[in-house]
């Protein structure tokens, strides 16, 4: 039986960690690498051609998020973008407005930056959430005061898939004179995004979460909002982020953003796969706990607790059978600590360390669901083969 299962080793269920590069994106990147290698800051024709590639990609990213192109800045990744916004905005308002309010389930790149700022004297506070990971709006409203410079809340959680009502959060913040920042990395390509409709002042994005290349991210900053240079040097990115641009990665990001609407449509189709998987999994092991909320959740994301089975043991078994899943954020996988997200929604240390995340993508097929369920069923029924 084991040999039969080993014949089907190619199931990838960790699309929230990263995605493969889509063929159209790869094609554009190869063309740029071959032809448009001039320095974009150079004044001659070859340099200007490279600059035009960047301009086009900036427009493509802006179009995908409902922004103006002059409000989009490229960086090496979303982590850098998150750092840029949090550090420069807090510095701009210090010391008069010295308070930042966030949530306890943000990505590590936000959480760790906030803890750094806290050590530097910024008053960082975390708004309570409910058991679904959703911000308790009344309590958030009560926390915002005239000392609050920024309210920071991700649009969609990377571990449990919770989608926040960022538009309502933005209205609360704006009414009290605070700015709003939303990490939209996991949301782009999975749900429709329009930064103007969300009414946020800042937002961040990453190419490798939507079938683009690694090593390139972007941030959105509303034209009227403060932003200070983050990396000093040349004039690149309007002086906000110095350094010679990675042209092929930027072009790949732009091409990936051309297909965002198709990705969103495809993501909606994941809902039936998710429902099938959960229903059949419950039939195999009835005491499995579903940590992802039923409503207002990414259709590709499932977080599960398997009581009595450590996540490391389960991941190792699934990997042996060619199935890739994770225990949470890829940025904190090497840590032995239980997920801060799962702890924040009320799980014990033990339950958090018995949990895995499954995230579907464009390559996910019913046969992958069937195979994974077959492996899990045999593992559970045969006492961990």
C-alpha positions in Angstrom: 0.0 0.0 0.0 2.8 2.4 0.8 4.5 1.9 -2.6 1.2 2.6 -4.3 0.9 5.9 -2.5 4.4 6.8 -3.2 3.7 6.8 -6.9 1.8 10.0 -6.6 4.2 12.4 -4.9 3.5 15.8 -6.2 0.9 17.6 -4.1 1.6 21.2 -3.2 -0.7 22.7 -0.5 1.4 25.6 0.7 0.5 28.4 -1.7 0.3 30.9 1.2 4.0 30.4 1.7 4.9 30.9 -2.0 3.7 30.1 -5.5 5.4 28.9 -8.7 6.2 31.5 -11.4 3.4 31.4 -14.0 4.6 30.8 -17.6 3.6 34.3 -18.9 5.5 35.9 -16.0 8.6 33.7 -16.7 8.4 34.6 -20.4 8.4 38.3 -19.6 11.2 38.0 -17.2 13.4 36.1 -19.7 12.7 38.7 -22.3 13.7 41.5 -20.0 16.9 39.7 -18.8 17.9 39.2 -22.4 17.1 42.7 -23.8 16.5 45.3 -21.1 19.6 45.1 -19.0 20.6 48.7 -19.1 20.8 50.8 -15.9 17.4 52.5 -15.6 19.1 55.6 -14.2 21.3 56.1 -17.3 20.4 58.8 -19.7 21.1 57.0 -22.9 18.7 54.9 -24.9 19.4 51.5 -23.3 18.9 52.9 -19.9 15.7 54.7 -20.9 14.3 51.4 -22.3 14.8 49.8 -18.9 13.2 52.7 -17.2 10.2 52.3 -19.4 9.9 48.6 -18.4 9.7 49.8 -14.7 7.2 52.4 -15.5 5.0 49.9 -17.3 5.2 47.5 -14.4 4.3 50.2 -11.9 1.2 51.0 -13.9 0.3 47.3 -13.9 0.7 47.0 -10.1 -1.2 50.2 -9.6 -4.1 49.0 -11.8 -4.3 45.8 -9.9 -4.9 47.6 -6.6 -6.9 50.6 -7.7 -4.1 53.1 -7.1 -2.3 55.8 -9.2 1.1 54.7 -10.5 2.9 57.5 -8.6 1.6 56.0 -5.3 3.4 52.7 -5.9 7.0 52.0 -4.7 9.0 48.9 -5.4 11.1 47.1 -2.7 12.9 43.8 -2.4 9.9 42.2 -0.7 6.9 42.8 1.5 8.9 42.5 4.6 11.0 45.5 3.6 7.9 47.3 2.6 6.3 46.7 6.0 9.4 48.0 7.7 9.5 51.0 5.5 6.0 52.1 6.3 6.0 51.3 10.0 9.4 52.9 10.7 9.1 56.0 8.6 5.6 56.8 9.6 6.2 56.4 13.3 9.4 58.5 13.0 7.4 61.2 11.1 4.9 61.6 13.9 7.2 61.1 16.9 6.8 62.3 19.6 3.5 64.2 19.3 1.5 61.2 18.0 3.4 58.3 19.6 0.8 55.5 19.4 0.4 52.6 16.9 -2.5 50.2 17.2 -2.3 46.8 15.6 -3.7 43.3 16.0 -2.0 40.3 17.6 -2.3 38.1 14.4 -0.2 40.2 12.0 2.6 38.7 9.9 6.0 38.3 11.7 7.5 41.1 9.6 4.9 43.5 11.1 4.9 42.0 14.6 8.7 42.1 15.0 8.9 45.6 13.5 6.3 46.8 16.0 8.2 45.2 18.9 11.4 47.0 17.6 9.5 50.3 17.6 8.1 49.6 21.1 11.7 49.2 22.3 12.5 52.5 20.8 9.7 54.3 22.7 6.7 53.9 20.5 3.4 53.1 22.4 2.4 49.9 20.5 -1.0 48.5 21.5 -2.8 45.4 20.2 -6.5 45.4 19.7 -8.5 42.4 21.0 -9.8 39.9 18.5 -12.5 37.2 18.7 -12.1 33.4 18.3 -12.3 33.8 14.5 -9.3 36.2 14.4 -11.6 39.2 13.7 -11.0 42.6 15.2 -13.5 43.5 17.9 -14.5 46.9 16.4 -16.0 48.5 19.4 -12.8 47.9 21.4 -10.7 49.2 18.6 -12.7 52.4 18.3 -12.3 53.0 22.1 -8.5 52.5 21.8 -8.0 55.2 19.0 -7.2 58.6 20.4 -5.5 61.9 19.4 -2.1 60.3 20.2 -2.7 57.5 17.6 -0.6 58.0 14.5 -1.4 54.7 12.8 -3.8 51.8 12.9 -2.3 48.7 11.4 -4.4 45.7 10.3 -3.8 43.1 7.7 -6.6 42.5 5.2 -6.4 38.7 5.1 -4.5 36.5 7.6 -1.9 34.2 6.2 -2.4 31.4 8.7 -6.1 31.1 9.3 -7.5 33.1 6.3 -9.6 35.6 8.3 -10.6 38.6 6.2 -10.9 41.8 8.2 -13.4 44.7 7.6 -10.5 47.1 6.8 -12.9 49.6 5.3 -14.8 50.0 8.5 -11.5 50.0 10.5 -10.3 52.8 8.2 -13.4 54.9 8.8 -13.0 54.6 12.6 -9.3 55.7 12.3 -10.0 58.5 10.0 -12.7 59.9 12.2 -10.1 60.3 14.9 -7.3 61.6 12.8 -5.2 58.4 12.5 -3.8 56.9 9.4 -4.3 53.3 8.3 -1.9 50.7 7.1 -3.0 47.2 5.8 -0.7 44.3 4.9 -2.5 43.0 1.8 0.1 40.4 0.8 -2.2 37.3 1.3 -5.2 39.1 -0.2 -4.0 40.1 -3.6 -5.0 37.6 -6.2 -7.5 35.9 -3.8 -10.1 38.6 -3.2 -10.8 41.9 -5.1 -8.7 44.8 -3.8 -9.1 48.5 -4.3 -7.0 50.6 -1.9 -9.2 53.7 -2.6 -12.4 51.8 -1.7 -10.7 50.3 1.4 -9.7 53.9 2.2 -6.3 52.9 3.5 -3.3 55.2 3.5 -0.7 52.5 3.1 -0.7 48.9 1.9 1.9 46.3 1.0 2.1 43.5 -1.6 4.4 40.7 -2.7 4.9 39.2 -6.2 5.7 35.6 -5.1 2.3 35.2 -3.5 0.5 35.6 -6.9 2.7 33.5 -9.2 5.4 36.1 -9.7 9.1 36.1 -8.7 10.6 36.2 -5.3 12.8 39.2 -4.4 10.3 41.9 -5.3 7.5 43.6 -3.3 5.8 46.9 -3.3 4.1 49.4 -1.0 1.2 51.8 -1.7 1.3 55.2 -0.1 -1.6 57.6 -0.7 -0.1 60.7 -2.3 -1.2 63.0 0.5 0.3 60.9 3.3 3.8 61.3 4.9 6.6 58.9 3.8 10.3 59.4 4.4 13.2 57.9 2.6 13.9 54.4 3.9 17.1 53.4 2.2 19.4 56.4 1.5 21.5 56.7 -1.6 20.4 57.5 -5.1 17.1 59.0 -6.4 15.4 55.7 -7.3 11.8 55.2 -6.3 11.3 59.0 -5.9 14.2 59.0 -3.4 12.3 56.7 -1.0 14.2 53.5 -1.7 17.7 54.0 -3.2 19.4 51.2 -5.1 19.6 50.0 -8.7 16.3 48.4 -9.5 15.8 44.7 -10.2 14.3 45.2 -13.7 13.4 41.6 -14.5 11.7 41.0 -11.1 9.8 44.3 -11.4 8.6 43.3 -14.9 7.6 39.9 -13.5 5.6 41.6 -10.7 3.8 43.7 -13.3 3.0 40.8 -15.5 1.6 38.8 -12.5 -0.6 41.7 -11.7 -2.1 41.6 -15.2 -3.7 38.3 -14.2 -5.0 39.3 -10.8 -8.7 39.3 -11.8 -8.4 35.8 -13.3 -6.7 34.6 -10.1 -9.5 36.0 -8.0 -12.1 34.2 -10.1 -10.1 31.0 -9.8 -9.7 31.5 -6.0 -13.5 31.7 -5.7 -13.7 28.2 -7.3 -11.5 26.9 -4.5 -14.5 27.1 -2.2 -16.0 23.9 -3.4 -12.7 22.1 -3.0 -12.3 23.4 0.5 -15.9 22.3 1.4 -15.3 18.8 0.0 -12.0 18.4 1.8 -13.4 19.5 5.2 -16.5 17.4 4.9 -14.6 14.2 4.0 -11.9 14.9 6.5 -14.4 15.2 9.3 -15.8 11.8 8.3 -12.3 10.3 8.7 -11.5 12.0 12.1 -14.5 13.7 13.8 -12.5 15.4 16.5 -10.5 17.5 14.0 -10.8 21.2 14.9 -11.2 23.8 12.1 -9.4 27.0 13.1 -10.3 29.0 10.0 -13.6 30.9 10.2 -16.5 29.7 8.2 -17.4 33.2 6.9 -15.2 36.0 5.6 -12.3 33.7 5.1 -9.9 33.1 2.1 -11.3 30.3 0.1 -7.9 28.6 -0.3 -6.9 28.6 3.3 -7.6 25.9 5.9 -6.1 25.7 9.4 -6.7 22.5 11.2 -5.9 21.0 14.6 -5.4 17.2 14.8 -5.7 16.4 18.6 -3.0 14.0 19.7 -0.9 14.4 16.6 2.0 16.9 16.6 2.2 19.1 13.5 5.8 18.2 12.9 5.0 14.5 12.9 2.1 15.1 10.6 4.0 17.3 8.2 6.8 14.8 8.0 4.4 12.0 7.2 2.6 14.0 4.5 6.0 15.1 3.0 7.0 11.4 2.9 4.0 10.9 0.7 4.7 13.9 -1.5 2.3 16.3 0.1 3.5 19.7 1.1 1.7 21.6 3.9 3.0 23.9 6.7 2.5 24.6 10.3 1.9 28.4 9.7 3.9 31.3 8.4 7.0 30.4 6.4 8.7 33.3 8.1 8.4 31.5 11.5 8.6 27.8 10.5 12.0 27.3 12.0 10.8 28.5 15.4 9.7 25.8 17.9 7.2 28.2 19.5 3.5 27.8 18.9 1.9 30.0 16.3 1.2 33.5 17.8 -1.9 33.6 15.5 -3.4 30.4 16.9 -2.5 31.5 20.5 -4.2 34.8 19.9 -7.5 33.1 18.9 -7.5 31.1 22.0 -5.7 27.8 21.3 -3.5 26.3 24.0 0.2 25.7 23.3 -0.5 22.0 22.8 -3.4 22.6 20.3 -1.3 25.2 18.4 1.5 22.6 18.0 -1.0 20.1 16.7 -2.1 22.3 13.9 -1.3 22.6 10.2 -2.1 25.0 7.4 -3.3 23.8 4.0 -3.5 26.4 1.2 -4.7 25.6 -2.3 -3.6 27.3 -5.5 -4.2 27.3 -9.3 -2.7 23.8 -9.7 -4.9 22.2 -7.0 -7.2 19.5 -8.5 -9.8 17.2 -7.0 -7.4 14.3 -7.5 -5.0 16.1 -5.1 -7.7 16.4 -2.5 -8.7 12.7 -2.9 -5.1 11.5 -2.6 -4.4 13.6 0.5 -7.6 12.3 2.2 -6.5 8.8 1.3 -3.1 9.3 2.9 -4.6 10.9 6.0 -7.2 8.1 6.3 -4.6 5.4 6.2 -2.3 7.2 8.6 -5.1 7.7 11.2 -6.7 4.3 10.8 -3.4 2.3 10.7 -2.1 4.0 13.8 0.4 6.2 12.0 1.9 3.9 9.4 
